[in-house]
Amino acid sequence: MYIYVDGFNLYYGCLKGSPYKWLNLQKLSELLFPNHTVAKIKYFTAPIKIRENDRDHNRPNRQQIYLRALRTIPGLEIIQGSFLSHVVTMRYADSTGYARVIKTEEKGTDVNIASHLINDGRKGLYDMAVVISNDSDLVEPVKIVIREMNLPVAVVSPFEKNTIELKRIATLCKQIRKGVLKVSQFDPILTDTIGEITRPAQW
């Protein structure tokens, strides 16, 4: 079984504002699918960039600490996209005028997940794929794997509900509950080839 994790969808779906950000994806996957063997985890993310007006300038450092923790999981692979920021003109909610704002967008994650999901399936690397995301942009690649390759794809939503489009096509749908997050945490202190990795005190 191969696991494909949309890192930012996971974060904003069930980790932001919670005490469970020190998440061990291996434990999480095994608890969600206890009757399957996790052969590979692919974690898709992008390096966090901060702006001058950001209050929390330590976010990139915490992200790197967490990525180090993830790399202690045997066989886990991290695939990085990018963030793009640009100024756009947007209308006020009450339609009274317009404002110029800085819009930051993550680029590459959905395309990267789709590419790896289809390519790995084509190579016969998994007997089942699990996509941890609620992004409806992944409907088409999930559909291709299921209908063209005859391989099952489970979709796990980090949000309370699965997107209707994904729910219609997926072989199996699940959600991530707080109880599972709680028991899927890394130890507070880990060790890699560089040294100790300590869970950030504040997140």
MOTA-V64332 format. One record per residue. N is the residue number from 1. RES is the residue in one small letter. SS is DSSP state (@ for helix, = for strand, . for the rest). OMEGA is omega in whole degrees, -180 to 180 (999 if undefined). Layout:
BEGIN
[[N;RES;SS;OMEGA] [N;RES;SS;OMEGA]]
END
This chain:
BEGIN
[[1;m;.;177] [2;y;=;-180] [3;i;=;179] [4;y;=;-172] [5;v;=;173] [6;d;=;-170] [7;g;@;-177] [8;f;@;175] [9;n;@;176] [10;l;@;-178] [11;y;@;-176] [12;y;@;180] [13;g;@;-175] [14;c;@;-177] [15;l;@;-179] [16;k;.;180] [17;g;.;-180] [18;s;.;176] [19;p;.;-171] [20;y;.;-177] [21;k;.;-180] [22;w;.;-166] [23;l;=;175] [24;n;.;-175] [25;l;@;176] [26;q;@;179] [27;k;@;-180] [28;l;@;-178] [29;s;@;-179] [30;e;@;178] [31;l;@;179] [32;l;@;-177] [33;f;.;-173] [34;p;.;-178] [35;n;.;-180] [36;h;.;177] [37;t;.;179] [38;v;.;-179] [39;a;.;-175] [40;k;=;173] [41;i;=;176] [42;k;=;-176] [43;y;=;-175] [44;f;=;-177] [45;t;=;175] [46;a;.;179] [47;p;.;179] [48;i;.;174] [49;k;.;179] [50;i;.;176] [51;r;.;-176] [52;e;.;-177] [53;n;.;177] [54;d;.;179] [55;r;.;-175] [56;d;.;-179] [57;h;.;-177] [58;n;.;-178] [59;r;@;179] [60;p;@;179] [61;n;@;179] [62;r;@;178] [63;q;@;-180] [64;q;@;176] [65;i;@;180] [66;y;@;178] [67;l;@;174] [68;r;@;178] [69;a;@;180] [70;l;@;-178] [71;r;.;174] [72;t;.;177] [73;i;.;-179] [74;p;.;175] [75;g;.;180] [76;l;=;180] [77;e;=;178] [78;i;=;179] [79;i;=;-173] [80;q;=;171] [81;g;.;-179] [82;s;=;174] [83;f;=;175] [84;l;=;178] [85;s;=;177] [86;h;=;-179] [87;v;=;178] [88;v;=;176] [89;t;=;-178] [90;m;=;-177] [91;r;=;174] [92;y;.;-179] [93;a;.;-179] [94;d;.;176] [95;s;.;-178] [96;t;.;-179] [97;g;.;-176] [98;y;=;177] [99;a;=;175] [100;r;=;-176] [101;v;=;175] [102;i;=;-179] [103;k;=;179] [104;t;=;-178] [105;e;=;174] [106;e;=;-178] [107;k;=;170] [108;g;.;-173] [109;t;@;-177] [110;d;@;177] [111;v;@;180] [112;n;@;178] [113;i;@;-180] [114;a;@;-178] [115;s;@;-179] [116;h;@;-179] [117;l;@;-178] [118;i;@;-178] [119;n;@;179] [120;d;@;177] [121;g;@;179] [122;r;@;179] [123;k;.;-179] [124;g;.;-176] [125;l;.;-180] [126;y;.;174] [127;d;.;176] [128;m;=;177] [129;a;=;176] [130;v;=;178] [131;v;=;177] [132;i;=;-178] [133;s;.;175] [134;n;.;-176] [135;d;.;-178] [136;s;@;175] [137;d;@;-179] [138;l;@;-179] [139;v;@;-174] [140;e;@;178] [141;p;@;176] [142;v;@;179] [143;k;@;180] [144;i;@;-179] [145;v;@;-178] [146;i;@;-172] [147;r;@;-177] [148;e;@;-178] [149;m;.;180] [150;n;.;178] [151;l;.;-180] [152;p;=;176] [153;v;=;175] [154;a;=;178] [155;v;=;-180] [156;v;=;-179] [157;s;=;173] [158;p;.;180] [159;f;.;-176] [160;e;.;-180] [161;k;.;174] [162;n;.;173] [163;t;.;-176] [164;i;@;-178] [165;e;@;179] [166;l;@;-180] [167;k;@;-179] [168;r;@;-173] [169;i;@;-174] [170;a;.;175] [171;t;.;-178] [172;l;=;178] [173;c;=;176] [174;k;=;172] [175;q;=;178] [176;i;.;-179] [177;r;.;-179] [178;k;@;-180] [179;g;@;178] [180;v;@;177] [181;l;@;-177] [182;k;@;-177] [183;v;.;-180] [184;s;.;-178] [185;q;=;171] [186;f;.;168] [187;d;.;-178] [188;p;.;180] [189;i;=;178] [190;l;=;178] [191;t;=;171] [192;d;.;-177] [193;t;.;180] [194;i;.;-178] [195;g;.;-178] [196;e;=;175] [197;i;=;-177] [198;t;=;177] [199;r;.;179] [200;p;.;-178] [201;a;.;178] [202;q;.;-176] [203;w;.;999]]
END
